[in-house]
Amino acid sequence: MVGTVRWSPTAEASFRQVIAYLQTNWSEPEAADFVRRTDATVRMVCAFPGMSRKGRKGTREVLVTKHNVMCFRVEADELQIVGFWDTRQHPRRRVIQKL
């Protein structure tokens, strides 16, 4: 079980971009649903960090929605959220940032 959660600047920016996109192109309830799903995903990953698939450069990835993946790393007792990516984006375009 993970004790603390830390968001990288890239994760915060990409999270806000997804919310802004949903608010502009879809609706406020869709954006709120994304926030709820992200919160539930973070809680699930804190409890079971090995439940997700392996990513690149020592990271792991978990599906938040069918179009959004959360990339993270677990170091000691800390969950480090690295970023959010669209599942339709080419994997090589993802930037993995160290905290």
C-alpha positions in Angstrom: 0.0 0.0 0.0 1.2 3.5 -1.0 1.2 6.3 1.6 1.6 9.5 -0.4 0.7 10.7 -3.9 2.9 13.2 -5.8 2.0 14.7 -9.2 4.7 15.9 -11.6 4.2 19.2 -13.3 3.6 17.3 -16.6 0.9 15.2 -14.9 -0.9 18.3 -13.5 -0.7 20.0 -16.9 -2.0 17.0 -18.9 -4.8 16.4 -16.3 -5.9 20.0 -16.7 -5.7 19.7 -20.5 -8.0 16.7 -20.5 -10.5 18.5 -18.2 -10.4 21.7 -20.4 -11.0 19.6 -23.5 -14.0 17.8 -22.0 -15.5 21.1 -20.8 -15.1 22.7 -24.2 -16.0 19.9 -26.5 -18.3 17.7 -24.4 -19.9 18.8 -21.1 -19.3 19.7 -17.5 -20.7 16.3 -16.4 -18.2 14.5 -18.6 -15.3 16.5 -17.1 -16.6 15.8 -13.6 -16.9 12.1 -14.4 -13.2 12.1 -15.6 -12.2 13.7 -12.3 -14.1 11.0 -10.3 -12.7 8.2 -12.4 -9.1 9.6 -11.9 -9.7 9.8 -8.1 -11.0 6.2 -8.0 -8.0 5.1 -10.2 -5.5 6.8 -7.9 -7.1 5.2 -4.8 -7.0 1.7 -6.5 -3.4 2.1 -7.6 -2.4 3.2 -4.1 -4.0 0.0 -2.7 -2.7 -2.3 -5.5 0.2 -0.7 -7.4 1.1 -4.0 -9.2 -2.3 -4.4 -10.7 -1.4 -2.2 -13.7 0.6 -2.9 -16.8 4.3 -2.1 -17.1 5.2 1.1 -19.0 8.5 2.5 -20.2 11.4 3.7 -18.1 10.3 2.0 -14.8 6.8 3.3 -15.0 3.4 1.6 -14.9 0.2 2.5 -16.8 -3.5 2.2 -15.9 -6.5 3.0 -17.9 -8.7 5.8 -16.5 -11.1 5.9 -19.4 -11.1 4.2 -22.8 -9.3 7.3 -24.1 -7.0 8.2 -21.2 -4.1 6.4 -19.6 -2.4 7.5 -16.3 1.3 6.8 -16.2 2.9 6.5 -12.7 5.8 5.2 -10.8 6.0 3.8 -7.2 9.1 4.7 -5.2 9.3 3.5 -1.6 6.0 4.6 0.0 5.1 7.2 -2.7 3.0 7.1 -5.8 4.4 9.5 -8.4 1.9 10.4 -11.1 3.9 11.1 -14.3 1.2 12.0 -16.8 -1.9 11.3 -18.7 -2.0 10.4 -22.3 -4.6 9.7 -25.0 -4.7 6.1 -25.8 -4.8 7.0 -29.5 -1.5 8.8 -29.3 1.7 7.1 -30.5 3.6 5.7 -27.5 6.9 7.2 -28.6 5.4 10.7 -28.2 4.9 10.3 -24.5 7.4 12.1 -22.4 8.4 10.4 -19.1 9.5 12.9 -16.5 11.5 12.3 -13.3 10.2 13.9 -10.2 
